[in-house]
């Protein structure tokens, strides 16, 4: 009887040990699976942070270059087609910078980033000169710029909004219109030409007279 009891107890103990082993393996597998899942999330999160930092740097880069471009050639900057459907990027390999219609693709660490900007007119309140979203009067000395950098099929996006103002004005005195008419648009140099005239005589250098006098 004692022998049988011992054998029976041994069998029960073996079964219990095996069960405990299986439970332990199962718990270990669950913990390992959770750890792998956490590691995957962590790796993906770090990758997303790197991409966001790169896109932010690319956006800030074009923001600075836009300030240089507008300062050097406000007339060219202001003359860009307006609205979010008119995309531009800057070619900075020459001086002054050149605006080009479309979008540029920049690849960093094997990831292609699409970068562009667009320009919008700015209107100010007639009462306090503050910028308004509707109504008001056009301010030709201020432009709103929106810069966008996207990646992974626009899954990720960085947007920067800025206002650029013309603060450096140049002027010159003109006392001679003898050069003639037909010259339109702003001039970047002193000249003696003009656009049109009515009942004004400019035939004599240095003289501007009403016709008939």
Helices and strands as residue ranges (DSSP letters): H 2-72, H 74-78, E 88-91, E 98-101, E 104-108, E 111-124, E 131-132, E 137-151, E 156-165, E 200-201, E 209-210
